[in-house]
Amino acid sequence: MAQMHAQAVLARVREAKRLVDDERFEYACDVANFSTKLLHPMDPPPWCDAQMELTLPNVHSFQLPDPSWQWVSPRWLIDMTQDVDEDGWQYASRFSASATWHGRHSAQGFVRRRRWLRLRRRSKCHYDEESDDLCFNSAVNEVGRSEGGAQPIIKAA
């Protein structure tokens, strides 16, 4: 039980932020083209989160939620962990929750997506056992101990 609680607290301290790059296919004048400009009104925005809700001009304009967060990884990385092509794209016939995504473009691949990841973590925090919450203040250093050295960031309950 204490281990599960500690993992839940850790999840609030660090996470991988995922963004999705979406494009639609067009074949015109013997030229195949994928572009964000071809997206339909019912498609997700060109840049969105996993729930297809967030609109951004590009991946580099994504901001941290507040000053208590900092990036762990120096840059955004393409997620190559699933069935993707050599550039990280997945293809499907349409954008939908039931779509089947593949790493190889076929005649049925009218849309594509690419997932981007970047790790972030809370920069200065400690776990407050009384309130069962994370607290943020400048008295906690990068190692995760208070200036006195007695309080770890996370304590198992």
C-alpha positions in Angstrom: 0.0 0.0 0.0 2.8 2.4 0.9 4.6 1.6 -2.4 1.4 2.4 -4.4 0.9 5.7 -2.5 4.6 6.7 -3.2 4.1 5.9 -6.9 1.0 8.1 -7.0 3.0 10.9 -5.4 5.8 10.4 -7.9 3.3 10.6 -10.8 2.5 14.2 -9.6 6.2 15.1 -9.5 7.4 13.9 -12.9 5.7 13.0 -16.2 6.1 12.7 -19.9 4.2 15.3 -21.8 2.8 13.9 -25.1 1.8 16.0 -28.1 0.5 14.8 -31.4 1.3 16.2 -34.9 -1.7 15.6 -37.3 -1.8 15.8 -41.1 -4.2 14.8 -43.9 -3.3 13.3 -47.4 -4.1 14.7 -50.8 -3.3 13.3 -54.2 -3.4 16.0 -56.9 -1.6 16.3 -60.3 0.2 13.0 -59.8 1.7 14.3 -56.5 1.0 12.8 -53.1 1.1 15.4 -50.3 0.5 15.3 -46.5 -0.1 18.7 -44.8 -1.8 20.3 -41.8 -3.4 22.7 -44.3 -5.5 19.8 -45.6 -7.1 19.0 -42.3 -10.9 19.1 -42.3 -13.0 21.0 -39.7 -13.9 17.8 -37.9 -10.3 16.6 -37.7 -8.1 17.3 -34.7 -6.0 20.4 -34.8 -2.5 20.2 -36.3 -1.0 20.1 -32.8 -2.9 18.6 -29.9 -2.6 16.6 -26.7 -3.6 12.9 -26.4 -7.2 13.9 -26.0 -7.1 15.9 -29.2 -8.0 19.1 -27.3 -4.9 21.4 -27.3 -4.2 23.6 -30.2 -0.6 24.9 -30.7 1.2 26.5 -33.6 4.0 23.9 -33.2 5.6 21.7 -30.7 8.2 24.3 -29.7 5.6 26.8 -28.5 4.3 24.4 -25.7 4.9 26.0 -22.3 5.3 24.4 -18.9 2.1 24.7 -16.7 3.7 26.9 -14.1 7.2 27.9 -12.7 7.3 24.8 -10.4 7.9 22.6 -13.5 11.1 22.2 -15.4 12.1 20.2 -18.5 14.1 17.1 -17.9 14.9 16.3 -21.5 16.6 19.2 -23.4 14.3 18.9 -26.5 11.1 17.2 -27.8 11.7 13.7 -29.1 9.6 11.7 -31.6 8.0 8.7 -30.0 9.2 5.6 -31.9 7.8 3.0 -29.5 4.8 1.8 -31.6 4.3 0.7 -35.2 5.7 3.8 -36.9 7.7 4.6 -40.1 11.3 5.8 -40.1 10.2 9.3 -39.4 7.8 8.4 -36.5 4.5 8.7 -38.5 1.5 6.4 -38.2 -1.2 6.2 -40.9 -4.9 5.5 -40.8 -8.0 6.0 -42.9 -9.4 8.6 -40.6 -9.0 10.4 -37.2 -11.2 8.6 -34.7 -10.9 6.8 -31.4 -11.5 3.5 -33.2 -8.9 4.1 -36.0 -6.3 1.4 -36.6 -2.9 3.1 -36.9 0.0 1.5 -38.9 3.6 2.5 -39.6 3.4 2.0 -43.3 1.5 4.2 -45.7 -1.1 2.4 -47.9 -3.8 3.5 -50.3 -6.2 3.7 -47.3 -3.9 6.0 -45.3 -5.6 9.3 -45.7 -4.4 10.8 -42.4 -1.3 10.5 -40.3 0.0 11.4 -36.9 3.3 11.6 -35.1 3.7 11.6 -31.3 6.2 13.8 -29.6 7.5 13.4 -26.0 9.3 15.5 -23.5 9.9 14.7 -19.9 9.2 17.3 -17.2 9.3 17.3 -13.4 8.5 19.5 -10.5 11.6 21.5 -9.7 11.3 22.1 -5.9 8.8 20.1 -3.9 8.3 18.0 -0.9 5.5 15.7 0.3 3.4 17.0 3.2 2.2 14.0 5.1 -0.5 15.9 7.1 -2.2 17.3 4.0 -1.3 14.3 1.8 -0.1 16.7 -0.9 2.9 18.1 -2.5 4.2 21.4 -1.4 6.5 23.7 -3.3 8.9 26.2 -1.8 12.4 27.5 -2.3 13.7 25.7 0.9 13.9 22.4 -1.0 17.0 21.9 -3.2 17.5 19.8 -6.3 18.5 16.7 -4.4 15.1 16.6 -2.8 15.9 17.4 0.7 15.2 20.5 2.7 18.1 22.8 3.5 18.5 21.0 6.9 18.7 17.7 5.0 16.1 15.9 7.0 13.0 15.7 4.8 13.0 13.6 1.7 10.7 14.6 -1.2 8.6 11.5 -0.9 7.8 9.5 2.1 5.8 6.3 2.0 2.7 6.6 4.1 
